[in-house]
Structures are given as C-alpha cells and as structure tokens.
C-alpha cells in the first residue's frame, strides 16, 4: 500500500518559482518510479516529469525542459518538483504518482495541489 500527499502549490506570477513536495508512506518508496502529472480543466492528464528509484535518471515533457527539475530524497520518502520560470500555461492541478518499475501504469496517486500562474 502506498499513500501520497502533495504540498507546495499556490498562486504566483509568470516568471516566479515554486517547489512541490510529495511525501510517500506505505511500501518502500525507493522501489517506485515517481512521477508528477498535471491536469487543467477540460484537458487530458499529462505526465510532466518522472524519476527512477535511484534518482539518477529522469524524464521531462518537452514543454517544461530547462524549467522544471524532478528530484527525490529516498531517506525522507519525498519527491520534489522544482518549477522555475513559470508560465500561465503551467496552471493546473499537479498530482504526485508512483508505480513499480516493472509496471506500466501509475497505480498510486496523491490528492493534487493547485498551481495557478497569473499573466
């Protein structure tokens, strides 16, 4: 069993930065690939970034490359999403998710945290 709790969202202006955090409990955090998704009203849920259990390799959707950084601290069972140079297009509910490395789908989800970027 895995439980995920996000925090760190808020209302910011374009160009500002935010750092999202996600704390995991339950099964060993270090065994999971962790991802950050986002979903805006009327749009499909989108994988923004993911990181391997070791934290040494990561993936980013093209729209956030160079601006967002995903990282993890396995000792604290926490994954982070550092978001710099935020744009209004980044406005969405951001979700933390987890999956086992051998499983295709993300099975565990947090409740989401709202990020709103004003022009």
C-alpha positions in Angstrom: 0.0 0.0 0.0 1.2 3.5 -0.9 -0.2 6.8 0.2 1.0 10.1 -1.4 0.5 13.6 -0.1 1.4 16.7 -2.2 2.1 20.2 -1.0 3.6 23.4 -2.2 1.1 24.7 -4.8 -0.1 28.2 -4.8 -0.8 31.4 -6.8 2.2 33.0 -8.4 3.0 35.4 -11.2 4.6 34.5 -14.5 8.3 34.1 -14.1 8.1 33.0 -10.4 9.2 29.7 -9.0 7.5 27.0 -6.8 8.7 23.8 -5.4 6.2 21.0 -5.0 6.7 18.2 -2.5 5.2 14.7 -2.2 5.6 12.5 0.8 5.1 8.8 0.4 4.1 6.2 3.0 3.4 2.5 2.9 5.5 0.3 0.7 9.2 1.2 0.3 9.4 4.5 -1.5 12.8 3.5 -3.0 11.2 0.7 -5.0 9.0 3.1 -7.1 9.3 5.2 -10.1 7.8 8.6 -9.1 6.1 11.0 -11.4 4.5 14.4 -11.5 1.3 14.8 -13.6 -0.8 17.8 -14.2 -4.3 18.4 -15.4 -6.1 21.6 -16.4 -9.8 21.8 -16.7 -11.0 20.2 -20.0 -7.6 18.8 -20.8 -6.1 15.4 -20.5 -3.8 14.5 -17.6 -0.2 14.9 -18.7 3.0 13.4 -17.4 5.3 16.3 -16.6 8.3 14.6 -15.1 9.4 11.2 -13.7 12.4 9.9 -11.9 13.8 6.4 -11.4 14.2 4.9 -7.9 17.9 5.8 -7.8 17.2 9.4 -8.7 20.0 9.4 -11.3 17.8 9.5 -14.4 14.7 11.5 -15.2 12.1 12.3 -17.9 10.5 15.7 -18.8 7.8 16.6 -21.2 9.2 19.0 -23.8 7.2 22.0 -22.6 9.0 22.0 -19.2 12.5 21.0 -20.2 15.0 23.5 -18.8 12.5 25.0 -16.4 11.4 22.1 -14.2 13.5 19.7 -12.2 12.4 16.5 -10.5 14.3 15.1 -7.6 13.9 12.6 -4.8 15.2 12.0 -1.3 14.7 8.4 -0.5 15.7 8.8 3.1 12.7 11.2 3.5 10.4 9.3 1.2 9.9 12.5 -0.7 9.9 13.5 -4.3 10.1 17.2 -5.4 9.3 19.2 -8.5 11.2 22.5 -8.7 9.4 24.7 -11.1 11.2 27.8 -12.4 10.2 30.5 -14.9 6.5 29.5 -14.5 4.1 30.4 -17.3 0.4 30.8 -17.4 0.3 27.6 -19.4 1.6 25.7 -16.4 -1.6 26.4 -14.5 -3.1 23.1 -13.5 -3.7 20.7 -10.6 -0.4 18.8 -10.1 -0.5 15.2 -8.9 2.2 13.0 -7.5 2.1 9.4 -8.6 4.0 6.2 -8.1 4.5 2.9 -9.8 6.7 -0.2 -9.6 9.5 -0.2 -12.1 8.1 -3.3 -13.8 4.5 -2.0 -14.1 3.4 0.2 -17.0 0.7 2.2 -15.2 0.9 4.6 -12.2 -1.3 2.9 -9.6 -0.8 5.3 -6.6 -1.9 8.9 -6.7 -1.9 11.9 -4.4 -4.8 14.3 -3.9 -3.3 17.0 -6.0 -2.1 20.5 -5.4 -3.3 23.6 -7.4 -0.7 25.7 -9.2 -2.0 28.9 -10.7 0.2 31.2 -12.7 -1.1 34.7 -13.5 0.0 36.7 -16.5 
